[in-house]
Amino acid sequence: MNRKLSPFWTLFILTGLNLFNYLDRFVLSAVLTPLQKELGLTDGQAGTIGTAFMLGYFVTSPFFGLLGDRLERKWLIALGIFIWSLGTMLTGFAGGFVALLWYRVMVGVGEASYATISPSLISDTFGADRRNNALTIFYVAIPVGAALGNIMGGEIAAYSSWRTAFVWAGAPGLALALVLLPFREPERGQAEGGIDPHAAKPTARDVLKLLIIPDYLLVVLGYAAYTFAMGGFAHWAPTFLQRAHGVPVDKAGQFFGTVLVVSGLVGTMAGGFAATAWQRRNRAGYALTLAFSVFAAVPAAFMAFLFQARLPAMSCLAAAMFLLFLSTGPVNTLILETVPLNLRASAMAVSIFMIHLFGELWSPKIVGQLSDASNLQQAVLILPCALVIGGALWLALALKTMLRARATRMQGRELSAPSAAP
């Protein structure tokens, strides 16, 4: 059987797999305390576990991106799901720190394959008028999967053990890896009429040329600044509430977790569908949504860190997170639509590599060092400053797009105008 999936079922399956992707990733945070206790790990070693995952994830993403533009993608997706699921299960059998690191690297490698390639399948299935909405739904799986990973991991660990939590989280993926194999994947560029079958397959040199595409570079550099801020928020926000406002540890975690899920779900959906409507009226609609979301989040973030009263500070933090999640759908749509059709998987891979290398890989450490030099309430002010940089880059993209659209309209009018009489 090699039937073609309908767009609905393609999106449904890929979104479901993405949910398991983030569920498996976030089980670790739910069971970190009992894991540390049993294996005798320090906080520094516990932090290194996350670094191991991130290295497996973003370092290998360009490799999978190039393969995704050259080979049949459903097999690469299946391989990625199998590797991350096996790595998750093996984490439950880790006998020591070194083994644990290797298993988390496996999870990162598997997720890199899926994260770089699956959006290109969606972009080839849905035309430009529906693509952003489809990608928005796909990325809603991030906050939902993260929440389920924390909930499931915590519940299973409470009733059994942290090891059992990893085994049960990873087991479904071993079967789900096969779900796409019986079906025919969409042709590359199918939504735009397809790619010339005789065209040469992209090479590593072609991938490097992505970095000289102005629109793509503006999207990705803005995304790196955005990710720098988001990484710092995710790492330090609960601790900030504890130190600056005396919120108990469990209450701070519950508040930030709830805000992350609700704002992630509602913000991603609202931003994605609003951006699609704006894009239909204005060719810069996606970029304008990005710029608006981060510029609106800047004052909310500053107030969240500067207010002395607990309730206003927590309310502003929630508002800032909601506004930032408005960008999730359109930023990924622009990554795919600003590059040649045959380089979409590579574009996603290079983006993943750059936003992690220049973004969240460093922001928690930089905030920590600034906090050591002064205090945490001053140190976190660097995060909304990073948002200003990201917003400026995205606003530049919006203005560039509007100017280009205006020039195209002017040229069209000149061509359609009747020639002057002799």
C-alpha positions, 0 to 999 in steps of 0.5 A: 500500500502506498496511498497518498494521505489527505492534507488533514490526515498529514497534519493530524499525524505530524502534529500528534508525533510532534506532541510525543516529541515534546512529551518525551523531551520534558519528562526529564524536568518532571523527574529530575529530583528523584533521578539526581538522588538515585544517581548522586548527581550535583546540580551542575551535572543535572544541568549538563544533561540538558546540554547533552540533549541540546548538543545532539539536537542542534549540532546534527540538525544541518545534517538532517536538513540536507538529507531531508532535501535529498532523500525520501523524508518519511524514512528519515522521520521514522528513523528520528522517531525511533532514535528519540524513543529508544533514547528515552526508554534507555534513559530509564535504564541508565546506570550512571552519569555518562550513560545518561548523557549518551542517551540524552544525546540520542534523544536530541539526535532523533528529535533533530531529524523530526524537527527539521524535516516534518515542517517541509512535509506540511509546507508541500501539502498546504498552499500559501493561503493555508500553510501558516494555519497548518504550521500553527496547529503543528506547533501548538503541540509544543506547549501541550506536549511539554505539559503532558511530559511534566504531568505524566512524568511526575505522576508515574514517578510518584506511583512507581519510579523515574525509570518507569516514567522514561520507559512508558514515555518512550515506548509508544514511539517505537510503534509510531515510527512506522505510521507514515511508512505505508503512505506516499509523501507529497512531492517537494514543492507540490503546493507550488506546482512541484520542483523540476524532477531533473533539477540537481539535488541540493548540496552543502554549498547550496545550504550555505547560500541560505545565509546570503538570502536577505529575507531569510537572514532577517527572519533567523537573526530576529528569531535568535534574539527572540530565542535568547530572551525566551530561553532566559525566561524559561530558565530564570522566571520561577527563580526570579519570582522566588527571590524578588517576590517571595513566591514559594518554590512549588507555587512559582513552578506551578504558576510558570508552568500554567502560564507556559501551557495556557499562553503557549496554546492560546497565543500560538493559535491566536497569533497564527490565525491572525497572521494568516488574515493579515497576510491576505490583506498585506504581503508583509502580514507575517513579518508585521505580526512578528514585529508587533508581538515582540515590541508589545511584549517589551514593556510587559517584560520590563514591568514584570521585572521592575514592579515591586508588587507581586500580583502586577509583576506576575500579571505582566510576566503572563502577558509578556509570555502570551504576546511572545507566543503570537510569533510561533506560527508565522516565524516558521512559515517565513523560514520556509517561504523565504528560501527555494522550494528544494531547500526547505528542510535545510532552511529549517535545520539551519534556523534550528542551529543558529537560534540555539547556538546564538540564543538559548544556549547562552542566555541562562548563563549570561543572566546568571553571570550578570546576577552574580555581579549585581542581582537577578532583578537587574540581570533579567533586564537584558532579556527584553533588550534582546527582544528589542533587537529581534523586533527591529530585525523583524520590522526591517523585514516587514518594511522591506517586504512592503517596499518590494510589494509597492515596487511590484504594484508600480511596475504592474501599473506601468506595464498595464497603462496604455502607451502614449500616442505618437 
